[in-house]
């Protein structure tokens, strides 16, 4: 079986969140990102293949989901 070659791939994720700066902090070691303003986070990912980009996407999403869940827990202790 011959493995297919794919070109390098890139994705840009732009999300709006009330605590975008906290989410950005959670990505410091994971991805290239920038805060467009206090509520908009833009993540830029690139990889040599679509398979690698998919793996990076999965890691990025797991990190963001975990961070958001932790942020949600924080509000429960403020009451």
C-alpha positions as CSV (number, residue, x, y, z in Angstrom):
1,X,0.0,0.0,0.0
2,X,1.3,3.4,-0.9
3,X,0.9,6.3,1.5
4,X,-0.6,9.4,0.1
5,X,1.4,12.6,0.3
6,X,-0.4,15.8,1.3
7,X,0.6,19.4,1.2
8,X,1.2,21.3,4.3
9,X,-2.0,22.4,6.0
10,X,-3.1,25.4,8.0
11,X,-6.1,26.4,10.1
12,X,-7.1,29.6,11.9
13,X,-9.6,29.3,14.7
14,X,-11.2,32.5,15.9
15,X,-13.4,32.3,19.0
16,X,-15.2,34.8,21.2
17,X,-15.3,34.1,24.9
18,X,-15.8,36.2,28.0
19,X,-12.4,35.0,29.4
20,X,-10.5,34.8,26.2
21,X,-7.3,36.0,27.9
22,X,-7.5,33.0,30.3
23,X,-8.0,30.6,27.5
24,X,-5.0,32.2,25.7
25,X,-2.9,31.6,28.7
26,X,-3.7,27.9,28.7
27,X,-2.4,27.7,25.1
28,X,1.0,29.3,25.8
29,X,2.9,26.0,25.2
30,X,0.4,24.5,22.7
31,X,-0.1,26.9,19.8
32,X,0.5,30.2,18.2
33,X,-2.2,32.7,19.1
34,X,-3.1,36.3,19.5
35,X,-5.8,38.2,21.4
36,X,-7.6,40.5,19.0
37,X,-9.3,42.2,21.9
38,X,-10.4,41.1,25.5
39,X,-13.0,38.7,24.2
40,X,-11.6,37.4,20.8
41,X,-8.9,34.7,20.6
42,X,-7.3,33.8,17.3
43,X,-5.3,30.5,17.1
44,X,-3.1,29.8,14.1
45,X,-2.0,26.1,13.5
46,X,0.0,24.6,10.7
47,X,1.4,21.2,10.0
48,X,3.2,19.3,7.3
49,X,0.3,17.1,6.6
50,X,-3.5,16.9,7.1
51,X,-3.0,14.0,9.5
52,X,-0.6,16.1,11.7
53,X,-2.9,19.1,11.6
54,X,-5.8,16.9,12.7
55,X,-3.7,15.7,15.7
56,X,-2.8,19.3,16.6
57,X,-6.5,20.3,16.3
58,X,-7.5,17.5,18.7
59,X,-4.8,18.6,21.2
60,X,-5.9,22.2,20.9
61,X,-9.6,21.4,21.4
62,X,-8.9,19.1,24.4
63,X,-6.9,21.9,26.0
64,X,-9.5,24.6,25.4
65,X,-12.3,22.4,26.7
66,X,-10.4,21.5,29.8
67,X,-9.5,25.2,30.4
68,X,-13.1,26.3,30.0
69,X,-14.3,23.7,32.4
70,X,-11.8,24.9,35.0
71,X,-12.9,28.5,34.4
72,X,-16.5,27.4,35.0
73,X,-15.6,25.7,38.3
74,X,-13.9,28.9,39.5
75,X,-17.2,30.8,39.5
76,X,-18.8,28.2,41.8
77,X,-16.3,29.0,44.6
78,X,-16.9,32.7,44.5
79,X,-20.4,32.4,45.9
